[in-house]
Structures are given as C-alpha cells and as structure tokens.
Amino acid sequence: MKRANHSTQLQGSEKHKNPPAPAAQTGKNEHDAREDERKLAENQQDLGVGGDHKTEDMEEGHRGTFP
C-alpha cells in the first residue's frame, strides 16, 4: 500500500530557491513603547486610540506589557 503524502507543500510546486534571510534578533520590538512616550503616542495614533484607552482592569492585569 502506498503511503499518503502528508507534507504541507503542494505537489509539483518548488520550494523557495532563495529563502529570505532571517531577521536580526535585537531583543526589542520596533513598536515597543514601554520606555518611550513619543513611541507610545505614535502607536496610539496608529491604532486610533487615546491615552484613556487602557481600562482599570487592563492596568491591573498588566495587559499589553509582555517582557
């Protein structure tokens, strides 16, 4: 009995000949605004929210602050 092809690649398609280079791991996300008030304001503007966006429950749960 022939085994089924369980790969995620479509049959007949080629893999990337030149896969993209992995991004450098700097340890900091470009949108990280925990220590930068200007970046925080820029992110809030991009998301269409204001300074009053975080609710009390969000503050208590530390939502949005990931190490």
CHARMM-style PDB file with segment names, atoms N, HN, CA, C and O in Angstrom:
ATOM      1  N   MET     1       0.844  -1.184   0.000  1.00  0.00      PROA
ATOM      2  CA  MET     1       0.000   0.000   0.000  1.00  0.00      PROA
ATOM      3  C   MET     1       0.891   1.250   0.000  1.00  0.00      PROA
ATOM      4  O   MET     1       1.847   1.330   0.771  1.00  0.00      PROA
ATOM      5  N   LYS     2       0.581   2.209  -0.851  1.00  0.00      PROA
ATOM      6  HN  LYS     2      -0.196   2.144  -1.477  1.00  0.00      PROA
ATOM      7  CA  LYS     2       1.357   3.438  -0.948  1.00  0.00      PROA
ATOM      8  C   LYS     2       0.981   4.375   0.198  1.00  0.00      PROA
ATOM      9  O   LYS     2      -0.192   4.521   0.541  1.00  0.00      PROA
ATOM     10  N   ARG     3       1.992   5.003   0.779  1.00  0.00      PROA
ATOM     11  HN  ARG     3       2.945   4.885   0.500  1.00  0.00      PROA
ATOM     12  CA  ARG     3       1.757   5.940   1.884  1.00  0.00      PROA
ATOM     13  C   ARG     3       1.297   7.285   1.343  1.00  0.00      PROA
ATOM     14  O   ARG     3       1.716   7.703   0.264  1.00  0.00      PROA
ATOM     15  N   ALA     4       0.443   7.955   2.085  1.00  0.00      PROA
ATOM     16  HN  ALA     4       0.102   7.616   2.962  1.00  0.00      PROA
ATOM     17  CA  ALA     4      -0.066   9.264   1.685  1.00  0.00      PROA
ATOM     18  C   ALA     4       1.007  10.329   1.887  1.00  0.00      PROA
ATOM     19  O   ALA     4       1.845  10.232   2.784  1.00  0.00      PROA
ATOM     20  N   ASN     5       0.958  11.341   1.034  1.00  0.00      PROA
ATOM     21  HN  ASN     5       0.277  11.420   0.305  1.00  0.00      PROA
ATOM     22  CA  ASN     5       1.877  12.460   1.149  1.00  0.00      PROA
ATOM     23  C   ASN     5       1.270  13.478   2.119  1.00  0.00      PROA
ATOM     24  O   ASN     5       0.289  14.145   1.790  1.00  0.00      PROA
ATOM     25  N   HSD     6       1.855  13.593   3.315  1.00  0.00      PROA
ATOM     26  HN  HSD     6       2.652  13.051   3.583  1.00  0.00      PROA
ATOM     27  CA  HSD     6       1.313  14.489   4.335  1.00  0.00      PROA
ATOM     28  C   HSD     6       2.091  15.803   4.450  1.00  0.00      PROA
ATOM     29  O   HSD     6       1.956  16.515   5.445  1.00  0.00      PROA
ATOM     30  N   SER     7       2.882  16.119   3.465  1.00  0.00      PROA
ATOM     31  HN  SER     7       2.992  15.540   2.657  1.00  0.00      PROA
ATOM     32  CA  SER     7       3.653  17.368   3.549  1.00  0.00      PROA
ATOM     33  C   SER     7       2.744  18.567   3.322  1.00  0.00      PROA
ATOM     34  O   SER     7       1.657  18.442   2.757  1.00  0.00      PROA
ATOM     35  N   THR     8       3.205  19.728   3.771  1.00  0.00      PROA
ATOM     36  HN  THR     8       4.088  19.829   4.230  1.00  0.00      PROA
ATOM     37  CA  THR     8       2.421  20.952   3.602  1.00  0.00      PROA
ATOM     38  C   THR     8       2.679  21.608   2.253  1.00  0.00      PROA
ATOM     39  O   THR     8       1.994  22.563   1.886  1.00  0.00      PROA
ATOM     40  N   GLN     9       3.652  21.109   1.519  1.00  0.00      PROA
ATOM     41  HN  GLN     9       4.208  20.333   1.817  1.00  0.00      PROA
ATOM     42  CA  GLN     9       3.970  21.664   0.206  1.00  0.00      PROA
ATOM     43  C   GLN     9       3.093  21.004  -0.848  1.00  0.00      PROA
ATOM     44  O   GLN     9       2.906  19.787  -0.838  1.00  0.00      PROA
ATOM     45  N   LEU    10       2.564  21.799  -1.743  1.00  0.00      PROA
ATOM     46  HN  LEU    10       2.716  22.787  -1.751  1.00  0.00      PROA
ATOM     47  CA  LEU    10       1.746  21.260  -2.819  1.00  0.00      PROA
ATOM     48  C   LEU    10       2.610  20.430  -3.756  1.00  0.00      PROA
ATOM     49  O   LEU    10       3.754  20.783  -4.042  1.00  0.00      PROA
ATOM     50  N   GLN    11       2.057  19.344  -4.222  1.00  0.00      PROA
ATOM     51  HN  GLN    11       1.127  19.058  -3.990  1.00  0.00      PROA
ATOM     52  CA  GLN    11       2.805  18.503  -5.140  1.00  0.00      PROA
ATOM     53  C   GLN    11       3.034  19.268  -6.438  1.00  0.00      PROA
ATOM     54  O   GLN    11       2.127  19.911  -6.967  1.00  0.00      PROA
ATOM     55  N   GLY    12       4.231  19.188  -6.924  1.00  0.00      PROA
ATOM     56  HN  GLY    12       4.968  18.666  -6.494  1.00  0.00      PROA
ATOM     57  CA  GLY    12       4.557  19.851  -8.173  1.00  0.00      PROA
ATOM     58  C   GLY    12       5.061  21.276  -7.989  1.00  0.00      PROA
ATOM     59  O   GLY    12       5.563  21.873  -8.941  1.00  0.00      PROA
ATOM     60  N   SER    13       4.937  21.838  -6.779  1.00  0.00      PROA
ATOM     61  HN  SER    13       4.529  21.353  -6.005  1.00  0.00      PROA
ATOM     62  CA  SER    13       5.434  23.197  -6.566  1.00  0.00      PROA
ATOM     63  C   SER    13       6.862  23.136  -6.026  1.00  0.00      PROA
ATOM     64  O   SER    13       7.257  22.157  -5.394  1.00  0.00      PROA
ATOM     65  N   GLU    14       7.611  24.171  -6.279  1.00  0.00      PROA
ATOM     66  HN  GLU    14       7.290  24.967  -6.793  1.00  0.00      PROA
ATOM     67  CA  GLU    14       9.003  24.214  -5.837  1.00  0.00      PROA
ATOM     68  C   GLU    14       9.115  25.018  -4.548  1.00  0.00      PROA
ATOM     69  O   GLU    14       8.331  25.933  -4.294  1.00  0.00      PROA
ATOM     70  N   LYS    15      10.093  24.659  -3.754  1.00  0.00      PROA
ATOM     71  HN  LYS    15      10.729  23.915  -3.960  1.00  0.00      PROA
ATOM     72  CA  LYS    15      10.385  25.445  -2.560  1.00  0.00      PROA
ATOM     73  C   LYS    15      11.099  26.714  -2.997  1.00  0.00      PROA
ATOM     74  O   LYS    15      11.529  26.837  -4.143  1.00  0.00      PROA
ATOM     75  N   HSD    16      11.218  27.655  -2.066  1.00  0.00      PROA
ATOM     76  HN  HSD    16      10.869  27.554  -1.135  1.00  0.00      PROA
ATOM     77  CA  HSD    16      11.945  28.889  -2.375  1.00  0.00      PROA
ATOM     78  C   HSD    16      13.362  28.556  -2.814  1.00  0.00      PROA
ATOM     79  O   HSD    16      14.059  27.779  -2.162  1.00  0.00      PROA
ATOM     80  N   LYS    17      13.772  29.139  -3.899  1.00  0.00      PROA
ATOM     81  HN  LYS    17      13.206  29.770  -4.429  1.00  0.00      PROA
ATOM     82  CA  LYS    17      15.150  28.935  -4.326  1.00  0.00      PROA
ATOM     83  C   LYS    17      16.089  29.765  -3.470  1.00  0.00      PROA
ATOM     84  O   LYS    17      17.185  29.318  -3.130  1.00  0.00      PROA
ATOM     85  N   ASN    18      15.667  30.965  -3.123  1.00  0.00      PROA
ATOM     86  HN  ASN    18      14.777  31.328  -3.399  1.00  0.00      PROA
ATOM     87  CA  ASN    18      16.440  31.844  -2.250  1.00  0.00      PROA
ATOM     88  C   ASN    18      15.530  32.294  -1.105  1.00  0.00      PROA
ATOM     89  O   ASN    18      14.918  33.358  -1.194  1.00  0.00      PROA
ATOM     90  N   PRO    19      15.433  31.513  -0.043  1.00  0.00      PROA
ATOM     91  CA  PRO    19      14.548  31.922   1.048  1.00  0.00      PROA
ATOM     92  C   PRO    19      15.040  33.218   1.679  1.00  0.00      PROA
ATOM     93  O   PRO    19      16.241  33.487   1.681  1.00  0.00      PROA
ATOM     94  N   PRO    20      14.125  34.023   2.214  1.00  0.00      PROA
ATOM     95  CA  PRO    20      14.541  35.289   2.813  1.00  0.00      PROA
ATOM     96  C   PRO    20      15.424  35.044   4.026  1.00  0.00      PROA
ATOM     97  O   PRO    20      15.249  34.065   4.753  1.00  0.00      PROA
ATOM     98  N   ALA    21      16.368  35.943   4.232  1.00  0.00      PROA
ATOM     99  HN  ALA    21      16.510  36.738   3.642  1.00  0.00      PROA
ATOM    100  CA  ALA    21      17.263  35.820   5.388  1.00  0.00      PROA
ATOM    101  C   ALA    21      16.478  36.091   6.668  1.00  0.00      PROA
ATOM    102  O   ALA    21      15.592  36.945   6.674  1.00  0.00      PROA
ATOM    103  N   PRO    22      16.784  35.391   7.737  1.00  0.00      PROA
ATOM    104  CA  PRO    22      16.056  35.638   8.983  1.00  0.00      PROA
ATOM    105  C   PRO    22      16.357  37.042   9.507  1.00  0.00      PROA
ATOM    106  O   PRO    22      17.458  37.564   9.330  1.00  0.00      PROA
ATOM    107  N   ALA    23      15.365  37.636  10.147  1.00  0.00      PROA
ATOM    108  HN  ALA    23      14.471  37.213  10.290  1.00  0.00      PROA
ATOM    109  CA  ALA    23      15.536  38.981  10.691  1.00  0.00      PROA
ATOM    110  C   ALA    23      16.474  38.934  11.883  1.00  0.00      PROA
ATOM    111  O   ALA    23      16.497  37.955  12.629  1.00  0.00      PROA
ATOM    112  N   ALA    24      17.234  39.979  12.055  1.00  0.00      PROA
ATOM    113  HN  ALA    24      17.215  40.775  11.449  1.00  0.00      PROA
ATOM    114  CA  ALA    24      18.144  40.059  13.198  1.00  0.00      PROA
ATOM    115  C   ALA    24      17.339  40.134  14.487  1.00  0.00      PROA
ATOM    116  O   ALA    24      16.349  40.861  14.564  1.00  0.00      PROA
ATOM    117  N   GLN    25      17.757  39.392  15.485  1.00  0.00      PROA
ATOM    118  HN  GLN    25      18.561  38.800  15.422  1.00  0.00      PROA
ATOM    119  CA  GLN    25      17.079  39.394  16.779  1.00  0.00      PROA
ATOM    120  C   GLN    25      17.742  40.435  17.674  1.00  0.00      PROA
ATOM    121  O   GLN    25      18.798  40.189  18.257  1.00  0.00      PROA
ATOM    122  N   THR    26      17.118  41.577  17.773  1.00  0.00      PROA
ATOM    123  HN  THR    26      16.260  41.776  17.300  1.00  0.00      PROA
ATOM    124  CA  THR    26      17.687  42.656  18.576  1.00  0.00      PROA
ATOM    125  C   THR    26      17.183  42.627  19.996  1.00  0.00      PROA
ATOM    126  O   THR    26      17.747  43.286  20.869  1.00  0.00      PROA
ATOM    127  N   GLY    27      16.124  41.871  20.243  1.00  0.00      PROA
ATOM    128  HN  GLY    27      15.666  41.335  19.534  1.00  0.00      PROA
ATOM    129  CA  GLY    27      15.579  41.805  21.582  1.00  0.00      PROA
ATOM    130  C   GLY    27      14.552  42.881  21.850  1.00  0.00      PROA
ATOM    131  O   GLY    27      13.971  42.914  22.935  1.00  0.00      PROA
ATOM    132  N   LYS    28      14.309  43.769  20.890  1.00  0.00      PROA
ATOM    133  HN  LYS    28      14.781  43.742  20.008  1.00  0.00      PROA
ATOM    134  CA  LYS    28      13.334  44.830  21.080  1.00  0.00      PROA
ATOM    135  C   LYS    28      12.438  44.926  19.862  1.00  0.00      PROA
ATOM    136  O   LYS    28      12.920  45.007  18.732  1.00  0.00      PROA
ATOM    137  N   ASN    29      11.149  44.916  20.089  1.00  0.00      PROA
ATOM    138  HN  ASN    29      10.757  44.850  21.007  1.00  0.00      PROA
ATOM    139  CA  ASN    29      10.175  45.059  19.028  1.00  0.00      PROA
ATOM    140  C   ASN    29      10.140  46.527  18.609  1.00  0.00      PROA
ATOM    141  O   ASN    29      10.223  47.416  19.456  1.00  0.00      PROA
ATOM    142  N   GLU    30      10.018  46.778  17.326  1.00  0.00      PROA
ATOM    143  HN  GLU    30       9.951  46.055  16.638  1.00  0.00      PROA
ATOM    144  CA  GLU    30      10.018  48.161  16.842  1.00  0.00      PROA
ATOM    145  C   GLU    30       8.842  48.970  17.372  1.00  0.00      PROA
ATOM    146  O   GLU    30       8.900  50.200  17.370  1.00  0.00      PROA
ATOM    147  N   HSD    31       7.772  48.313  17.828  1.00  0.00      PROA
ATOM    148  HN  HSD    31       7.725  47.314  17.830  1.00  0.00      PROA
ATOM    149  CA  HSD    31       6.603  49.016  18.357  1.00  0.00      PROA
ATOM    150  C   HSD    31       6.622  49.107  19.883  1.00  0.00      PROA
ATOM    151  O   HSD    31       5.671  49.613  20.479  1.00  0.00      PROA
ATOM    152  N   ASP    32       7.684  48.627  20.520  1.00  0.00      PROA
ATOM    153  HN  ASP    32       8.456  48.216  20.036  1.00  0.00      PROA
ATOM    154  CA  ASP    32       7.790  48.643  21.972  1.00  0.00      PROA
ATOM    155  C   ASP    32       7.874  50.095  22.452  1.00  0.00      PROA
ATOM    156  O   ASP    32       8.788  50.835  22.089  1.00  0.00      PROA
ATOM    157  N   ALA    33       6.904  50.476  23.273  1.00  0.00      PROA
ATOM    158  HN  ALA    33       6.162  49.874  23.568  1.00  0.00      PROA
ATOM    159  CA  ALA    33       6.859  51.862  23.740  1.00  0.00      PROA
ATOM    160  C   ALA    33       6.876  51.952  25.261  1.00  0.00      PROA
ATOM    161  O   ALA    33       6.484  52.973  25.825  1.00  0.00      PROA
ATOM    162  N   ARG    34       7.324  50.900  25.924  1.00  0.00      PROA
ATOM    163  HN  ARG    34       7.643  50.071  25.466  1.00  0.00      PROA
ATOM    164  CA  ARG    34       7.298  50.901  27.383  1.00  0.00      PROA
ATOM    165  C   ARG    34       8.189  51.961  28.002  1.00  0.00      PROA
ATOM    166  O   ARG    34       7.921  52.415  29.114  1.00  0.00      PROA
ATOM    167  N   GLU    35       9.236  52.362  27.314  1.00  0.00      PROA
ATOM    168  HN  GLU    35       9.454  51.994  26.411  1.00  0.00      PROA
ATOM    169  CA  GLU    35      10.162  53.354  27.864  1.00  0.00      PROA
ATOM    170  C   GLU    35      10.254  54.597  26.981  1.00  0.00      PROA
ATOM    171  O   GLU    35      11.193  55.380  27.118  1.00  0.00      PROA
ATOM    172  N   ASP    36       9.301  54.784  26.089  1.00  0.00      PROA
ATOM    173  HN  ASP    36       8.538  54.147  25.978  1.00  0.00      PROA
ATOM    174  CA  ASP    36       9.374  55.890  25.133  1.00  0.00      PROA
ATOM    175  C   ASP    36       7.987  56.506  24.958  1.00  0.00      PROA
ATOM    176  O   ASP    36       7.128  55.935  24.287  1.00  0.00      PROA
ATOM    177  N   GLU    37       7.779  57.652  25.554  1.00  0.00      PROA
ATOM    178  HN  GLU    37       8.477  58.116  26.100  1.00  0.00      PROA
ATOM    179  CA  GLU    37       6.469  58.325  25.489  1.00  0.00      PROA
ATOM    180  C   GLU    37       6.114  58.734  24.060  1.00  0.00      PROA
ATOM    181  O   GLU    37       4.945  58.685  23.676  1.00  0.00      PROA
ATOM    182  N   ARG    38       7.111  59.137  23.269  1.00  0.00      PROA
ATOM    183  HN  ARG    38       8.061  59.177  23.580  1.00  0.00      PROA
ATOM    184  CA  ARG    38       6.831  59.527  21.878  1.00  0.00      PROA
ATOM    185  C   ARG    38       6.342  58.324  21.073  1.00  0.00      PROA
ATOM    186  O   ARG    38       5.417  58.441  20.269  1.00  0.00      PROA
ATOM    187  N   LYS    39       6.970  57.168  21.295  1.00  0.00      PROA
ATOM    188  HN  LYS    39       7.721  57.073  21.949  1.00  0.00      PROA
ATOM    189  CA  LYS    39       6.567  55.959  20.570  1.00  0.00      PROA
ATOM    190  C   LYS    39       5.173  55.526  21.012  1.00  0.00      PROA
ATOM    191  O   LYS    39       4.380  55.061  20.194  1.00  0.00      PROA
ATOM    192  N   LEU    40       4.867  55.677  22.307  1.00  0.00      PROA
ATOM    193  HN  LEU    40       5.511  56.056  22.971  1.00  0.00      PROA
ATOM    194  CA  LEU    40       3.536  55.342  22.810  1.00  0.00      PROA
ATOM    195  C   LEU    40       2.480  56.191  22.109  1.00  0.00      PROA
ATOM    196  O   LEU    40       1.454  55.671  21.672  1.00  0.00      PROA
ATOM    197  N   ALA    41       2.729  57.494  22.003  1.00  0.00      PROA
ATOM    198  HN  ALA    41       3.563  57.916  22.358  1.00  0.00      PROA
ATOM    199  CA  ALA    41       1.779  58.389  21.335  1.00  0.00      PROA
ATOM    200  C   ALA    41       1.625  58.013  19.864  1.00  0.00      PROA
ATOM    201  O   ALA    41       0.521  58.050  19.320  1.00  0.00      PROA
ATOM    202  N   GLU    42       2.736  57.652  19.223  1.00  0.00      PROA
ATOM    203  HN  GLU    42       3.633  57.622  19.665  1.00  0.00      PROA
ATOM    204  CA  GLU    42       2.696  57.257  17.804  1.00  0.00      PROA
ATOM    205  C   GLU    42       1.883  55.966  17.632  1.00  0.00      PROA
ATOM    206  O   GLU    42       1.066  55.860  16.718  1.00  0.00      PROA
ATOM    207  N   ASN    43       2.113  54.989  18.516  1.00  0.00      PROA
ATOM    208  HN  ASN    43       2.776  55.076  19.259  1.00  0.00      PROA
ATOM    209  CA  ASN    43       1.365  53.727  18.438  1.00  0.00      PROA
ATOM    210  C   ASN    43      -0.125  53.959  18.664  1.00  0.00      PROA
ATOM    211  O   ASN    43      -0.956  53.382  17.964  1.00  0.00      PROA
ATOM    212  N   GLN    44      -0.467  54.807  19.644  1.00  0.00      PROA
ATOM    213  HN  GLN    44       0.208  55.276  20.213  1.00  0.00      PROA
ATOM    214  CA  GLN    44      -1.873  55.093  19.918  1.00  0.00      PROA
ATOM    215  C   GLN    44      -2.531  55.767  18.721  1.00  0.00      PROA
ATOM    216  O   GLN    44      -3.682  55.474  18.395  1.00  0.00      PROA
ATOM    217  N   GLN    45      -1.809  56.662  18.070  1.00  0.00      PROA
ATOM    218  HN  GLN    45      -0.875  56.900  18.335  1.00  0.00      PROA
ATOM    219  CA  GLN    45      -2.350  57.330  16.889  1.00  0.00      PROA
ATOM    220  C   GLN    45      -2.562  56.321  15.758  1.00  0.00      PROA
ATOM    221  O   GLN    45      -3.591  56.356  15.083  1.00  0.00      PROA
ATOM    222  N   ASP    46      -1.595  55.421  15.549  1.00  0.00      PROA
ATOM    223  HN  ASP    46      -0.759  55.392  16.097  1.00  0.00      PROA
ATOM    224  CA  ASP    46      -1.716  54.397  14.511  1.00  0.00      PROA
ATOM    225  C   ASP    46      -2.915  53.485  14.764  1.00  0.00      PROA
ATOM    226  O   ASP    46      -3.579  53.049  13.824  1.00  0.00      PROA
ATOM    227  N   LEU    47      -3.190  53.198  16.041  1.00  0.00      PROA
ATOM    228  HN  LEU    47      -2.651  53.552  16.805  1.00  0.00      PROA
ATOM    229  CA  LEU    47      -4.286  52.298  16.394  1.00  0.00      PROA
ATOM    230  C   LEU    47      -5.623  53.014  16.547  1.00  0.00      PROA
ATOM    231  O   LEU    47      -6.664  52.369  16.670  1.00  0.00      PROA
ATOM    232  N   GLY    48      -5.597  54.341  16.538  1.00  0.00      PROA
ATOM    233  HN  GLY    48      -4.751  54.865  16.437  1.00  0.00      PROA
ATOM    234  CA  GLY    48      -6.832  55.108  16.666  1.00  0.00      PROA
ATOM    235  C   GLY    48      -7.401  55.107  18.072  1.00  0.00      PROA
ATOM    236  O   GLY    48      -8.618  55.148  18.253  1.00  0.00      PROA
ATOM    237  N   VAL    49      -6.522  55.060  19.073  1.00  0.00      PROA
ATOM    238  HN  VAL    49      -5.534  55.027  18.926  1.00  0.00      PROA
ATOM    239  CA  VAL    49      -6.964  55.097  20.463  1.00  0.00      PROA
ATOM    240  C   VAL    49      -6.299  56.274  21.168  1.00  0.00      PROA
ATOM    241  O   VAL    49      -5.315  56.832  20.682  1.00  0.00      PROA
ATOM    242  N   GLY    50      -6.846  56.638  22.306  1.00  0.00      PROA
ATOM    243  HN  GLY    50      -7.645  56.185  22.701  1.00  0.00      PROA
ATOM    244  CA  GLY    50      -6.288  57.741  23.076  1.00  0.00      PROA
ATOM    245  C   GLY    50      -5.599  57.259  24.330  1.00  0.00      PROA
ATOM    246  O   GLY    50      -5.486  56.058  24.575  1.00  0.00      PROA
ATOM    247  N   GLY    51      -5.139  58.217  25.127  1.00  0.00      PROA
ATOM    248  HN  GLY    51      -5.231  59.193  24.928  1.00  0.00      PROA
ATOM    249  CA  GLY    51      -4.460  57.901  26.374  1.00  0.00      PROA
ATOM    250  C   GLY    51      -5.375  57.235  27.380  1.00  0.00      PROA
ATOM    251  O   GLY    51      -4.907  56.561  28.298  1.00  0.00      PROA
ATOM    252  N   ASP    52      -6.672  57.417  27.217  1.00  0.00      PROA
ATOM    253  HN  ASP    52      -7.052  57.965  26.472  1.00  0.00      PROA
ATOM    254  CA  ASP    52      -7.631  56.822  28.146  1.00  0.00      PROA
ATOM    255  C   ASP    52      -8.072  55.432  27.690  1.00  0.00      PROA
ATOM    256  O   ASP    52      -9.051  54.894  28.207  1.00  0.00      PROA
ATOM    257  N   HSD    53      -7.366  54.852  26.736  1.00  0.00      PROA
ATOM    258  HN  HSD    53      -6.570  55.289  26.315  1.00  0.00      PROA
ATOM    259  CA  HSD    53      -7.734  53.556  26.159  1.00  0.00      PROA
ATOM    260  C   HSD    53      -7.674  52.420  27.183  1.00  0.00      PROA
ATOM    261  O   HSD    53      -8.561  51.567  27.219  1.00  0.00      PROA
ATOM    262  N   LYS    54      -6.624  52.409  28.018  1.00  0.00      PROA
ATOM    263  HN  LYS    54      -5.903  53.102  27.988  1.00  0.00      PROA
ATOM    264  CA  LYS    54      -6.473  51.318  28.985  1.00  0.00      PROA
ATOM    265  C   LYS    54      -7.476  51.468  30.114  1.00  0.00      PROA
ATOM    266  O   LYS    54      -7.568  52.518  30.751  1.00  0.00      PROA
ATOM    267  N   THR    55      -8.225  50.403  30.351  1.00  0.00      PROA
ATOM    268  HN  THR    55      -8.150  49.550  29.834  1.00  0.00      PROA
ATOM    269  CA  THR    55      -9.185  50.416  31.451  1.00  0.00      PROA
ATOM    270  C   THR    55      -8.478  50.016  32.742  1.00  0.00      PROA
ATOM    271  O   THR    55      -7.333  49.564  32.722  1.00  0.00      PROA
ATOM    272  N   GLU    56      -9.174  50.187  33.862  1.00  0.00      PROA
ATOM    273  HN  GLU    56     -10.104  50.553  33.878  1.00  0.00      PROA
ATOM    274  CA  GLU    56      -8.596  49.817  35.151  1.00  0.00      PROA
ATOM    275  C   GLU    56      -8.280  48.317  35.198  1.00  0.00      PROA
ATOM    276  O   GLU    56      -7.253  47.913  35.744  1.00  0.00      PROA
ATOM    277  N   ASP    57      -9.166  47.496  34.625  1.00  0.00      PROA
ATOM    278  HN  ASP    57     -10.000  47.823  34.182  1.00  0.00      PROA
ATOM    279  CA  ASP    57      -8.930  46.054  34.599  1.00  0.00      PROA
ATOM    280  C   ASP    57      -7.684  45.708  33.777  1.00  0.00      PROA
ATOM    281  O   ASP    57      -6.935  44.797  34.130  1.00  0.00      PROA
ATOM    282  N   MET    58      -7.472  46.426  32.701  1.00  0.00      PROA
ATOM    283  HN  MET    58      -8.080  47.166  32.414  1.00  0.00      PROA
ATOM    284  CA  MET    58      -6.293  46.178  31.872  1.00  0.00      PROA
ATOM    285  C   MET    58      -5.027  46.545  32.640  1.00  0.00      PROA
ATOM    286  O   MET    58      -4.023  45.838  32.552  1.00  0.00      PROA
ATOM    287  N   GLU    59      -5.067  47.640  33.389  1.00  0.00      PROA
ATOM    288  HN  GLU    59      -5.883  48.214  33.461  1.00  0.00      PROA
ATOM    289  CA  GLU    59      -3.914  48.060  34.177  1.00  0.00      PROA
ATOM    290  C   GLU    59      -3.591  47.017  35.247  1.00  0.00      PROA
ATOM    291  O   GLU    59      -2.427  46.673  35.451  1.00  0.00      PROA
ATOM    292  N   GLU    60      -4.617  46.519  35.925  1.00  0.00      PROA
ATOM    293  HN  GLU    60      -5.563  46.799  35.759  1.00  0.00      PROA
ATOM    294  CA  GLU    60      -4.415  45.548  36.994  1.00  0.00      PROA
ATOM    295  C   GLU    60      -3.880  44.225  36.457  1.00  0.00      PROA
ATOM    296  O   GLU    60      -3.067  43.571  37.109  1.00  0.00      PROA
ATOM    297  N   GLY    61      -4.332  43.834  35.274  1.00  0.00      PROA
ATOM    298  HN  GLY    61      -4.993  44.365  34.744  1.00  0.00      PROA
ATOM    299  CA  GLY    61      -3.905  42.569  34.684  1.00  0.00      PROA
ATOM    300  C   GLY    61      -2.617  42.676  33.900  1.00  0.00      PROA
ATOM    301  O   GLY    61      -2.151  41.681  33.346  1.00  0.00      PROA
ATOM    302  N   HSD    62      -2.028  43.865  33.840  1.00  0.00      PROA
ATOM    303  HN  HSD    62      -2.406  44.673  34.291  1.00  0.00      PROA
ATOM    304  CA  HSD    62      -0.794  44.116  33.080  1.00  0.00      PROA
ATOM    305  C   HSD    62      -0.946  43.722  31.623  1.00  0.00      PROA
ATOM    306  O   HSD    62       0.011  43.259  31.002  1.00  0.00      PROA
ATOM    307  N   ARG    63      -2.135  43.900  31.071  1.00  0.00      PROA
ATOM    308  HN  ARG    63      -2.913  44.275  31.574  1.00  0.00      PROA
ATOM    309  CA  ARG    63      -2.381  43.536  29.683  1.00  0.00      PROA
ATOM    310  C   ARG    63      -1.571  44.442  28.768  1.00  0.00      PROA
ATOM    311  O   ARG    63      -1.554  45.662  28.937  1.00  0.00      PROA
ATOM    312  N   GLY    64      -0.914  43.844  27.816  1.00  0.00      PROA
ATOM    313  HN  GLY    64      -0.928  42.854  27.678  1.00  0.00      PROA
ATOM    314  CA  GLY    64      -0.142  44.607  26.839  1.00  0.00      PROA
ATOM    315  C   GLY    64       1.287  44.869  27.256  1.00  0.00      PROA
ATOM    316  O   GLY    64       2.025  45.541  26.535  1.00  0.00      PROA
ATOM    317  N   THR    65       1.698  44.348  28.412  1.00  0.00      PROA
ATOM    318  HN  THR    65       1.099  43.802  28.997  1.00  0.00      PROA
ATOM    319  CA  THR    65       3.090  44.544  28.837  1.00  0.00      PROA
ATOM    320  C   THR    65       3.757  43.179  28.919  1.00  0.00      PROA
ATOM    321  O   THR    65       3.752  42.534  29.968  1.00  0.00      PROA
ATOM    322  N   PHE    66       4.323  42.752  27.818  1.00  0.00      PROA
ATOM    323  HN  PHE    66       4.328  43.276  26.966  1.00  0.00      PROA
ATOM    324  CA  PHE    66       4.979  41.458  27.762  1.00  0.00      PROA
ATOM    325  C   PHE    66       6.482  41.658  27.754  1.00  0.00      PROA
ATOM    326  O   PHE    66       6.989  42.528  27.046  1.00  0.00      PROA
ATOM    327  N   PRO    67       7.185  40.877  28.520  1.00  0.00      PROA
ATOM    328  CA  PRO    67       8.647  41.036  28.574  1.00  0.00      PROA
ATOM    329  C   PRO    67       9.315  40.689  27.262  1.00  0.00      PROA
ATOM    330  OT1 PRO    67      10.538  40.772  27.151  1.00  0.00      PROA
TER     331      PRO     67
END
